[in-house]
Amino acid sequence: MQLDERKTKILQAIIRNYLETGEPVGSRTISKYTDLNLSSATIRNEMADLEELGYIVQPHTSAGRIPSDQGYRFYVDCMMEQKEQEVVEMKEMLLERQDRMENLLKQVAFEMSDKLGEAGLDVRMNLTEEKVILPLDSQKTYRIYENLFGNIAKYALPGTRVYVNGFRIGDTVIITLKNISAQEITVDSSELTERFVRGDASRNTEGSGLGLAIAKSFMEL
């Protein structure tokens, strides 16, 4: 027989209380530990049904009930089902985050469209349509995109295209923003963030590199 929600909650409360105290559990105790808002008489009737079905037993006539082996098995099965449901819900939540991540990228590009347009920059997006799981902090991700687009607006060669690509290689998702710099870059790419970090300390001139330094620090968190 499949237990209804009320019997299931009462059985779970009996088992949890018995595991905590090691003492037989009575109806009055259960009425305090559940959110059913049932009277002790109603709980006694449900406990009698559970006993008849073999989920709980009465060790002696004056005592409350304790779980049977069948009751324990049911409890473990319920816990496993709940855990599986939690996993499913977590995956769905992460998939939703992926949607927000992609939309966030488009949102930042849209909000920066005036600055990008003033520089005559044409943004071309090519993002994967595949669902991928990326547990990201949306606020920090927004800051990363905002800083990158801000640097592109400042330092890209006017009248050129900006390419935003998102693709997957195995278990890795890669997002790239590429543009043509207005000025020739004469240092190795590995030195750029160090130059930016040193620039952040002084911040005496515009373009100290604060944006990319923030983006780099956020990516490392």
C-alpha positions in Angstrom: 0.0 0.0 0.0 1.3 3.5 -1.0 1.3 5.8 2.0 -0.4 9.2 1.6 1.3 12.4 2.5 -0.1 12.6 6.0 1.1 9.0 6.9 4.4 9.7 5.3 5.1 12.8 7.3 4.0 11.1 10.6 6.2 8.1 9.9 9.2 10.4 9.1 8.5 12.3 12.3 8.4 9.1 14.3 11.7 7.8 12.9 13.5 11.2 13.3 12.4 11.5 16.9 13.3 7.9 17.7 16.7 8.3 16.2 17.3 11.4 18.3 16.0 10.1 21.6 16.0 6.3 21.4 12.6 6.3 23.1 9.3 5.1 21.8 7.3 7.9 20.3 3.7 8.8 21.2 1.1 10.8 19.4 1.5 13.9 21.6 5.1 14.1 20.8 4.4 13.8 17.0 1.8 16.6 17.2 4.7 18.9 18.3 7.2 17.8 15.7 5.0 18.0 12.5 3.4 20.8 10.6 0.2 18.8 10.1 -1.8 20.7 12.8 -3.6 17.4 13.7 -5.0 16.4 17.0 -3.4 13.7 19.1 -6.5 11.5 18.4 -6.1 11.8 14.7 -2.4 11.1 14.9 -3.2 8.0 17.0 -5.5 6.7 14.3 -2.8 7.3 11.7 -0.2 5.5 13.8 -2.6 2.6 14.3 -2.8 2.3 10.5 1.0 2.5 10.2 1.3 -0.2 12.7 -1.2 -2.4 10.9 0.7 -1.9 7.7 3.9 -2.9 9.4 5.8 0.4 9.3 5.9 0.8 13.1 5.6 -1.5 16.1 4.6 -1.1 19.8 7.3 -2.6 22.0 4.9 -3.0 24.9 1.3 -1.9 25.6 2.2 1.2 27.7 4.8 2.6 25.3 4.6 4.6 22.1 5.8 3.3 18.7 9.2 2.6 17.2 10.1 2.1 13.5 10.1 -1.4 12.1 12.6 -2.6 9.5 10.0 -1.9 6.9 9.6 1.6 8.2 13.3 2.2 8.1 13.5 1.0 4.5 10.6 3.3 3.5 12.4 6.2 5.2 15.7 5.5 3.4 13.8 5.2 0.1 12.1 8.6 0.7 15.4 10.2 1.6 16.9 8.9 -1.7 14.0 10.2 -3.7 14.3 13.6 -2.1 18.0 13.6 -2.8 17.5 12.7 -6.4 14.9 15.5 -6.7 17.3 18.0 -5.1 19.9 17.0 -7.8 17.4 17.5 -10.5 16.3 20.9 -9.2 20.0 21.9 -8.8 20.6 21.0 -12.5 17.6 23.0 -13.6 18.7 25.9 -11.5 22.2 25.8 -13.1 20.7 25.6 -16.5 18.7 28.7 -15.7 21.9 30.4 -14.7 23.3 29.5 -18.1 20.4 31.3 -19.7 20.9 34.3 -17.5 24.6 34.3 -18.3 23.9 34.4 -22.0 21.2 37.0 -21.6 23.5 39.0 -19.3 26.2 39.2 -22.1 23.6 40.5 -24.5 22.2 42.9 -21.9 25.6 44.4 -21.2 26.3 44.8 -25.0 22.9 46.5 -25.4 23.5 48.9 -22.4 26.9 49.7 -23.8 25.6 50.2 -27.3 25.7 54.0 -27.1 29.4 54.1 -26.2 30.2 51.4 -28.7 28.2 53.2 -31.3 30.0 56.5 -30.7 33.2 54.7 -31.5 31.7 53.3 -34.7 32.1 49.7 -33.4 30.0 46.9 -34.8 29.4 44.1 -32.3 29.0 40.6 -33.9 27.8 37.8 -31.5 28.1 34.1 -32.2 27.0 32.3 -29.0 26.4 28.5 -28.7 22.7 27.5 -28.5 23.7 24.4 -26.5 22.6 24.3 -22.8 25.6 24.1 -20.6 26.0 24.2 -16.8 28.0 27.1 -15.5 27.5 28.1 -11.8 28.3 31.8 -12.0 27.8 34.8 -9.7 25.6 37.0 -11.9 26.7 40.2 -10.4 30.4 39.5 -10.8 29.8 38.2 -14.3 28.0 41.4 -15.2 31.0 43.4 -13.9 33.4 41.3 -16.0 31.4 41.9 -19.2 30.9 45.5 -18.4 34.6 46.1 -17.8 35.6 44.3 -21.0 33.1 46.1 -23.1 34.1 49.4 -21.5 37.8 48.8 -22.4 36.7 47.9 -26.0 34.8 51.1 -26.3 37.8 53.1 -25.1 40.6 51.4 -26.9 39.3 49.7 -30.0 40.1 51.1 -33.4 37.1 53.2 -34.4 34.9 51.9 -37.2 36.0 48.2 -36.7 34.1 45.1 -35.7 34.0 43.5 -32.2 33.6 39.7 -32.2 31.9 38.0 -29.2 32.1 34.2 -29.4 30.8 31.5 -27.0 31.6 27.9 -27.7 32.1 24.6 -25.9 35.1 22.3 -26.1 34.5 19.1 -24.0 33.7 20.2 -20.5 35.0 23.7 -21.0 33.0 26.7 -22.2 35.0 29.5 -23.7 33.8 33.1 -24.2 35.9 35.5 -26.2 35.7 39.2 -27.0 38.0 40.3 -29.8 38.7 43.7 -31.2 41.4 45.6 -33.1 43.3 48.0 -30.8 43.5 51.6 -31.8 47.2 51.6 -30.7 49.8 49.0 -31.4 50.4 46.7 -28.4 54.1 46.3 -27.9 54.2 44.2 -24.8 53.6 40.5 -24.3 50.1 39.6 -23.4 51.2 38.0 -20.1 52.5 41.4 -19.0 49.3 43.2 -19.6 47.5 42.4 -16.3 50.6 43.2 -14.3 50.8 46.6 -16.0 47.1 47.1 -15.3 47.5 46.1 -11.6 50.3 48.6 -11.2 48.2 51.2 -12.9 45.4 50.6 -10.5 47.6 51.6 -7.5 48.1 55.1 -8.9 45.0 55.7 -11.0 46.6 59.1 -12.0 45.3 58.9 -15.6 42.3 57.6 -17.5 42.8 54.1 -18.7 44.8 52.8 -15.8 43.5 49.3 -16.5 41.2 49.1 -13.5 38.5 47.4 -15.6 40.7 44.5 -16.7 42.3 44.1 -13.3 38.8 43.8 -11.7 37.8 41.3 -14.4 40.9 39.3 -13.8 40.4 39.2 -10.0 36.7 38.2 -10.4 37.7 35.4 -12.7 40.1 34.0 -10.1 37.5 33.9 -7.3 
